[in-house]
């Protein structure tokens, strides 16, 4: 009997989830859903990358997640903390520039990156991309 090592060539690619949040306080349910799904995936051990675009870019700054309050939803700061603990959180380069957000402004662990990096992550083998 031949055994196959899990890391061998026949192993399935690791699953990853790329979540793009496009809304902020203007659409609290949409952005909370993006963070909820991402945090649930982190808890399940999935590799997670969350992209903050448009008005969601503000949530990459200290204190901004606390501004979103949504009845019957997990607090956004808690979801954000879970994602930062085990995933990647990125603010879109153009969105940051339009809002005057610099790398010195964002939370520790948050990066600013552009479309090429998003496309690379979203097209990686085993990746699933969701947009909220």
MDAnalysis code that builds the backbone (N, CA, C; Angstrom):
import MDAnalysis as mda
import numpy as np

u = mda.Universe.empty(396, n_residues=132, atom_resindex=np.repeat(np.arange(132), 3), trajectory=True)
u.add_TopologyAttr("name", ["N", "CA", "C"] * 132)
u.add_TopologyAttr("resid", np.arange(1, 133))
u.add_TopologyAttr("resname", ["UNK", "UNK", "UNK", "UNK", "UNK", "UNK", "UNK", "UNK", "UNK", "UNK", "UNK", "UNK", "UNK", "UNK", "UNK", "UNK", "UNK", "UNK", "UNK", "UNK", "UNK", "UNK", "UNK", "UNK", "UNK", "UNK", "UNK", "UNK", "UNK", "UNK", "UNK", "UNK", "UNK", "UNK", "UNK", "UNK", "UNK", "UNK", "UNK", "UNK", "UNK", "UNK", "UNK", "UNK", "UNK", "UNK", "UNK", "UNK", "UNK", "UNK", "UNK", "UNK", "UNK", "UNK", "UNK", "UNK", "UNK", "UNK", "UNK", "UNK", "UNK", "UNK", "UNK", "UNK", "UNK", "UNK", "UNK", "UNK", "UNK", "UNK", "UNK", "UNK", "UNK", "UNK", "UNK", "UNK", "UNK", "UNK", "UNK", "UNK", "UNK", "UNK", "UNK", "UNK", "UNK", "UNK", "UNK", "UNK", "UNK", "UNK", "UNK", "UNK", "UNK", "UNK", "UNK", "UNK", "UNK", "UNK", "UNK", "UNK", "UNK", "UNK", "UNK", "UNK", "UNK", "UNK", "UNK", "UNK", "UNK", "UNK", "UNK", "UNK", "UNK", "UNK", "UNK", "UNK", "UNK", "UNK", "UNK", "UNK", "UNK", "UNK", "UNK", "UNK", "UNK", "UNK", "UNK", "UNK", "UNK", "UNK", "UNK", "UNK"])
u.atoms.positions = np.array([
    [0.850, -1.168, 0.000],
    [0.000, 0.000, 0.000],
    [0.898, 1.235, 0.000],
    [0.564, 2.206, -0.829],
    [1.323, 3.443, -0.928],
    [0.557, 4.539, -0.223],
    [1.273, 5.302, 0.605],
    [0.604, 6.433, 1.259],
    [1.060, 7.725, 0.589],
    [0.174, 8.676, 0.584],
    [0.478, 9.972, -0.014],
    [0.623, 10.980, 1.108],
    [1.742, 11.666, 1.152],
    [1.970, 12.709, 2.164],
    [1.034, 13.872, 1.874],
    [0.380, 14.434, 2.904],
    [-0.571, 15.524, 2.682],
    [0.004, 16.718, 1.918],
    [1.294, 16.935, 2.044],
    [1.887, 18.079, 1.342],
    [2.390, 17.700, -0.046],
    [2.150, 16.462, -0.439],
    [2.641, 15.984, -1.719],
    [1.897, 16.593, -2.892],
    [2.336, 16.271, -4.108],
    [1.777, 16.877, -5.308],
    [0.292, 16.590, -5.510],
    [-0.218, 15.478, -4.944],
    [-1.630, 15.172, -5.149],
    [-2.533, 15.831, -4.108],
    [-1.956, 16.531, -3.154],
    [-2.761, 17.195, -2.131],
    [-3.552, 18.348, -2.754],
    [-4.772, 18.507, -2.275],
    [-5.606, 19.605, -2.766],
    [-5.027, 20.930, -2.286],
    [-5.189, 21.987, -3.073],
    [-4.677, 23.281, -2.636],
    [-5.427, 23.754, -1.389],
    [-4.733, 24.488, -0.537],
    [-5.371, 25.037, 0.658],
    [-6.462, 26.008, 0.230],
    [-7.562, 25.973, 0.940],
    [-8.654, 26.886, 0.640],
    [-8.359, 28.237, 1.267],
    [-8.706, 29.300, 0.568],
    [-8.561, 30.636, 1.121],
    [-9.792, 31.448, 0.741],
    [-10.064, 32.463, 1.543],
    [-11.210, 33.320, 1.314],
    [-10.733, 34.762, 1.224],
    [-11.111, 35.423, 0.155],
    [-10.802, 36.832, -0.044],
    [-12.138, 37.573, -0.008],
    [-12.281, 38.476, 0.960],
    [-13.526, 39.214, 1.136],
    [-13.255, 40.690, 0.868],
    [-14.040, 41.262, -0.040],
    [-13.916, 42.693, -0.320],
    [-15.142, 43.383, 0.253],
    [-14.904, 44.311, 1.177],
    [-15.975, 45.126, 1.758],
    [-15.957, 46.478, 1.062],
    [-17.092, 46.847, 0.483],
    [-17.157, 48.076, -0.302],
    [-17.964, 49.173, 0.377],
    [-18.528, 48.868, 1.540],
    [-19.407, 49.823, 2.222],
    [-18.900, 50.107, 3.623],
    [-19.374, 51.218, 4.155],
    [-19.023, 51.589, 5.519],
    [-20.281, 51.849, 6.321],
    [-20.302, 52.954, 7.022],
    [-21.461, 53.320, 7.819],
    [-22.689, 53.570, 6.953],
    [-22.466, 53.782, 5.646],
    [-23.567, 54.011, 4.720],
    [-24.420, 52.756, 4.511],
    [-23.821, 51.565, 4.689],
    [-24.532, 50.285, 4.531],
    [-24.051, 49.332, 5.622],
    [-24.489, 49.564, 6.869],
    [-23.959, 48.800, 7.998],
    [-24.183, 47.294, 7.902],
    [-25.318, 46.871, 7.375],
    [-25.563, 45.427, 7.294],
    [-24.604, 44.754, 6.319],
    [-24.338, 45.389, 5.208],
    [-23.430, 44.802, 4.214],
    [-22.021, 44.670, 4.767],
    [-21.516, 45.722, 5.381],
    [-20.146, 45.658, 5.875],
    [-20.039, 44.712, 7.073],
    [-21.060, 44.689, 7.921],
    [-21.026, 43.756, 9.045],
    [-21.053, 42.321, 8.549],
    [-21.808, 42.063, 7.489],
    [-21.846, 40.710, 6.925],
    [-20.472, 40.304, 6.392],
    [-19.789, 41.217, 5.735],
    [-18.443, 40.919, 5.230],
    [-17.506, 40.527, 6.367],
    [-17.516, 41.306, 7.443],
    [-16.651, 41.019, 8.584],
    [-17.079, 39.739, 9.302],
    [-18.389, 39.498, 9.390],
    [-18.890, 38.294, 10.059],
    [-18.453, 37.036, 9.315],
    [-18.610, 37.038, 8.008],
    [-18.200, 35.884, 7.201],
    [-16.688, 35.672, 7.299],
    [-15.936, 36.748, 7.223],
    [-14.473, 36.631, 7.319],
    [-14.044, 36.094, 8.683],
    [-14.647, 36.602, 9.755],
    [-14.289, 36.135, 11.099],
    [-14.688, 34.670, 11.295],
    [-15.831, 34.269, 10.740],
    [-16.244, 32.868, 10.827],
    [-15.255, 31.969, 10.089],
    [-14.782, 32.424, 8.946],
    [-13.794, 31.648, 8.193],
    [-12.476, 31.553, 8.959],
    [-12.052, 32.646, 9.586],
    [-10.836, 32.611, 10.418],
    [-11.013, 31.579, 11.531],
    [-12.170, 31.602, 12.191],
    [-12.436, 30.657, 13.279],
    [-12.418, 29.211, 12.801],
    [-12.760, 29.003, 11.525],
    [-12.758, 27.655, 10.941],
    [-11.372, 27.251, 10.434],
    [-10.392, 28.138, 10.587],
    [-9.037, 27.809, 10.174],
    [-8.717, 28.096, 8.718],
    [-9.586, 28.837, 8.052],
    [-9.372, 29.182, 6.651],
    [-8.428, 30.387, 6.560],
    [-7.577, 30.391, 5.555],
    [-6.735, 31.563, 5.289],
    [-7.650, 32.666, 4.764],
    [-7.656, 33.832, 5.444],
    [-8.593, 34.904, 5.112],
    [-7.853, 36.203, 4.832],
    [-8.297, 36.871, 3.777],
    [-7.796, 38.196, 3.437],
    [-9.001, 39.104, 3.233],
    [-9.081, 40.187, 4.008],
    [-10.178, 41.134, 3.892],
    [-9.644, 42.415, 3.281],
    [-10.345, 42.885, 2.257],
    [-9.987, 44.123, 1.565],
    [-11.020, 45.178, 1.873],
    [-10.572, 46.323, 2.343],
    [-11.443, 47.441, 2.671],
    [-11.359, 48.467, 1.551],
    [-12.465, 48.633, 0.826],
    [-12.508, 49.560, -0.292],
    [-13.643, 50.552, -0.078],
    [-13.617, 51.641, -0.808],
    [-14.661, 52.648, -0.658],
    [-14.743, 53.116, 0.782],
    [-15.956, 53.285, 1.272],
    [-16.159, 53.770, 2.638],
    [-15.681, 52.786, 3.704],
    [-15.527, 51.518, 3.343],
    [-15.001, 50.531, 4.293],
    [-13.551, 50.817, 4.654],
    [-12.851, 51.597, 3.841],
    [-11.444, 51.909, 4.115],
    [-11.267, 52.529, 5.499],
    [-12.262, 53.263, 5.963],
    [-12.162, 53.914, 7.278],
    [-12.008, 52.917, 8.412],
    [-12.488, 51.682, 8.244],
    [-12.401, 50.685, 9.314],
    [-10.983, 50.175, 9.529],
    [-10.051, 50.564, 8.683],
    [-8.646, 50.220, 8.890],
    [-7.950, 51.159, 9.868],
    [-8.653, 52.183, 10.331],
    [-8.078, 53.165, 11.257],
    [-8.522, 52.878, 12.693],
    [-7.682, 53.231, 13.667],
    [-8.037, 52.999, 15.068],
    [-9.358, 53.683, 15.440],
    [-10.199, 52.946, 16.152],
    [-11.439, 53.483, 16.679],
    [-12.602, 53.539, 15.721],
    [-12.364, 53.411, 14.436],
    [-13.444, 53.581, 13.463],
    [-14.457, 52.431, 13.480],
    [-14.013, 51.210, 13.758],
    [-14.950, 50.077, 13.780],
    [-15.998, 50.256, 14.873],
    [-15.635, 50.910, 15.962],
    [-16.575, 51.124, 17.072],
    [-17.719, 52.049, 16.689],
    [-17.564, 52.804, 15.609],
    [-18.618, 53.715, 15.154],
    [-19.801, 52.966, 14.549],
    [-19.584, 51.722, 14.145],
    [-20.673, 50.955, 13.537],
    [-21.382, 50.164, 14.628],
    [-22.637, 50.467, 14.826],
    [-23.463, 49.716, 15.765],
    [-24.625, 49.135, 14.991],
    [-24.821, 47.834, 15.135],
    [-25.868, 47.148, 14.391],
    [-26.534, 46.146, 15.321],
    [-27.835, 46.327, 15.521],
    [-28.604, 45.459, 16.398],
    [-28.514, 44.008, 15.929],
    [-28.370, 43.095, 16.885],
    [-28.324, 41.647, 16.635],
    [-27.090, 41.218, 15.845],
    [-26.034, 42.006, 15.908],
    [-24.797, 41.658, 15.190],
    [-23.625, 41.707, 16.162],
    [-22.633, 40.894, 15.889],
    [-21.410, 40.950, 16.693],
    [-20.782, 42.329, 16.522],
    [-20.212, 42.874, 17.591],
    [-19.572, 44.196, 17.473],
    [-18.433, 44.160, 16.446],
    [-18.417, 45.151, 15.583],
    [-17.404, 45.199, 14.538],
    [-15.979, 45.194, 15.093],
    [-15.686, 45.889, 16.209],
    [-14.313, 45.813, 16.734],
    [-13.888, 44.383, 17.080],
    [-14.821, 43.555, 17.568],
    [-14.495, 42.164, 17.897],
    [-14.196, 41.364, 16.632],
    [-14.993, 41.570, 15.600],
    [-14.765, 40.868, 14.334],
    [-13.435, 41.295, 13.717],
    [-13.171, 42.590, 13.763],
    [-11.918, 43.134, 13.237],
    [-10.717, 42.533, 13.967],
    [-10.824, 42.441, 15.280],
    [-9.730, 41.871, 16.085],
    [-9.469, 40.414, 15.709],
    [-10.532, 39.650, 15.512],
    [-10.387, 38.242, 15.130],
    [-9.702, 38.110, 13.778],
    [-10.073, 38.967, 12.851],
    [-9.469, 38.918, 11.515],
    [-7.994, 39.308, 11.582],
    [-7.683, 40.353, 12.323],
    [-6.283, 40.785, 12.437],
    [-5.418, 39.745, 13.151],
    [-6.013, 38.972, 14.061],
    [-5.245, 37.975, 14.814],
    [-4.768, 36.824, 13.937],
    [-5.550, 36.481, 12.906],
    [-5.192, 35.295, 12.129],
    [-5.324, 35.473, 10.623],
    [-5.708, 36.655, 10.162],
    [-5.885, 36.879, 8.735],
    [-5.131, 38.114, 8.284],
    [-5.474, 38.571, 7.104],
    [-4.856, 39.759, 6.530],
    [-5.934, 40.809, 6.308],
    [-5.636, 42.046, 6.649],
    [-6.566, 43.153, 6.434],
    [-5.850, 44.208, 5.614],
    [-6.460, 44.583, 4.496],
    [-5.832, 45.495, 3.548],
    [-6.774, 46.639, 3.221],
    [-6.233, 47.843, 3.195],
    [-6.964, 49.009, 2.703],
    [-6.483, 49.249, 1.275],
    [-7.429, 49.428, 0.381],
    [-7.145, 49.698, -1.026],
    [-6.311, 50.972, -1.171],
    [-5.266, 50.905, -1.991],
    [-4.369, 52.038, -2.208],
    [-5.107, 53.287, -2.671],
    [-5.911, 53.161, -3.730],
    [-6.628, 54.328, -4.255],
    [-7.644, 54.859, -3.253],
    [-8.324, 53.948, -2.566],
    [-9.329, 54.365, -1.578],
    [-8.659, 55.113, -0.426],
    [-7.499, 54.641, -0.017],
    [-6.752, 55.314, 1.044],
    [-6.324, 56.704, 0.581],
    [-5.787, 56.782, -0.620],
    [-5.320, 58.072, -1.143],
    [-6.455, 59.085, -1.234],
    [-7.628, 58.631, -1.704],
    [-8.769, 59.545, -1.823],
    [-9.233, 60.072, -0.473],
    [-8.952, 59.334, 0.592],
    [-9.387, 59.712, 1.928],
    [-8.249, 60.275, 2.780],
    [-7.078, 60.411, 2.194],
    [-5.936, 60.941, 2.934],
    [-5.395, 59.989, 3.983],
    [-5.648, 58.694, 3.808],
    [-5.171, 57.670, 4.750],
    [-3.779, 57.228, 4.333],
    [-2.847, 57.252, 5.276],
    [-1.473, 56.832, 5.006],
    [-1.145, 55.584, 5.828],
    [-0.033, 54.915, 5.527],
    [0.368, 53.749, 6.327],
    [0.545, 54.077, 7.815],
    [0.870, 55.323, 8.125],
    [1.025, 55.716, 9.532],
    [-0.320, 55.827, 10.250],
    [-1.410, 55.910, 9.499],
    [-2.740, 56.096, 10.082],
    [-3.437, 54.798, 10.457],
    [-3.113, 53.702, 9.784],
    [-3.874, 52.467, 9.940],
    [-3.487, 51.699, 11.203],
    [-4.367, 50.797, 11.582],
    [-4.126, 49.928, 12.735],
    [-2.878, 49.074, 12.517],
    [-2.205, 48.689, 13.598],
    [-1.089, 47.753, 13.454],
    [-1.571, 46.471, 12.772],
    [-0.833, 46.008, 11.800],
    [-1.182, 44.799, 11.075],
    [-1.985, 45.044, 9.812],
    [-2.461, 46.263, 9.604],
    [-3.209, 46.594, 8.396],
    [-2.229, 47.097, 7.345],
    [-2.378, 46.631, 6.136],
    [-1.517, 47.088, 5.054],
    [-2.344, 47.887, 4.048],
    [-1.663, 48.655, 3.239],
    [-2.279, 49.351, 2.119],
    [-1.681, 48.740, 0.862],
    [-2.546, 48.262, -0.032],
    [-2.078, 47.616, -1.261],
    [-3.100, 47.835, -2.361],
    [-2.668, 47.559, -3.590],
    [-3.497, 47.856, -4.747],
    [-4.117, 46.658, -5.432],
    [-4.733, 46.948, -6.561],
    [-5.512, 45.977, -7.314],
    [-4.701, 44.754, -7.738],
    [-3.438, 44.945, -8.083],
    [-2.631, 43.805, -8.529],
    [-2.520, 42.750, -7.422],
    [-2.372, 43.192, -6.178],
    [-2.277, 42.256, -5.053],
    [-3.628, 41.576, -4.826],
    [-4.719, 42.345, -4.939],
    [-6.050, 41.762, -4.799],
    [-6.271, 40.668, -5.849],
    [-5.946, 40.957, -7.091],
    [-6.134, 39.988, -8.169],
    [-5.285, 38.748, -7.915],
    [-4.061, 38.936, -7.478],
    [-3.186, 37.794, -7.179],
    [-3.813, 36.892, -6.113],
    [-4.334, 37.492, -5.055],
    [-4.956, 36.710, -3.985],
    [-6.237, 36.024, -4.463],
    [-7.059, 36.753, -5.191],
    [-8.357, 36.227, -5.618],
    [-8.222, 35.100, -6.644],
    [-7.152, 35.102, -7.417],
    [-6.961, 34.089, -8.454],
    [-6.070, 32.928, -8.025],
    [-5.596, 32.962, -6.810],
    [-4.753, 31.878, -6.295],
    [-5.552, 30.575, -6.306],
    [-4.893, 29.447, -6.574],
    [-5.553, 28.143, -6.532],
    [-6.222, 27.952, -5.183],
    [-7.467, 27.518, -5.202],
    [-8.198, 27.238, -3.974],
    [-8.856, 28.474, -3.346],
    [-8.745, 29.632, -3.990],
    [-9.302, 30.862, -3.417],
    [-10.769, 31.026, -3.822],
    [-11.519, 31.592, -2.912],
    [-12.906, 31.998, -3.158],
    [-12.990, 33.470, -2.814],
    [-13.485, 34.286, -3.718],
    [-13.611, 35.722, -3.470],
    [-15.079, 36.084, -3.331],
    [-15.372, 36.912, -2.339],
    [-16.718, 37.425, -2.097],
    [-16.657, 38.938, -2.014],
    [-17.666, 39.599, -2.550],
    [-17.718, 41.065, -2.492],
    [-19.016, 41.451, -1.802],
    [-18.881, 42.311, -0.801],
    [-20.045, 42.834, -0.070],
    [-20.120, 44.320, -0.240],
])
